[in-house]
C-alpha cells in the first residue's frame, strides 16, 4: 500500500516522473 501511495505521488509530479521511471527500471 505504501509503495502504491508513493507511486501515485511521483506520477502527479512531472519532474518526479523521471524518478519513478528509474525505480521501475531497477525493479525490472
C-alpha positions, -999 to +999 in steps of 0.1 A: +000+000+000+028+024+009+045+018-024+013+025-043+009+058-025+044+069-033+040+059-070+008+080-072+027+110-058+055+106-083+031+103-112+015+136-101+048+154-102+061+156-138+097+160-126+093+131-102+081+110-132+118+106-140+125+091-106+095+067-109+109+055-143+143+049-127+126+028-099+107+008-124+139+001-143+155-011-111+126-034-103+126-047-139 
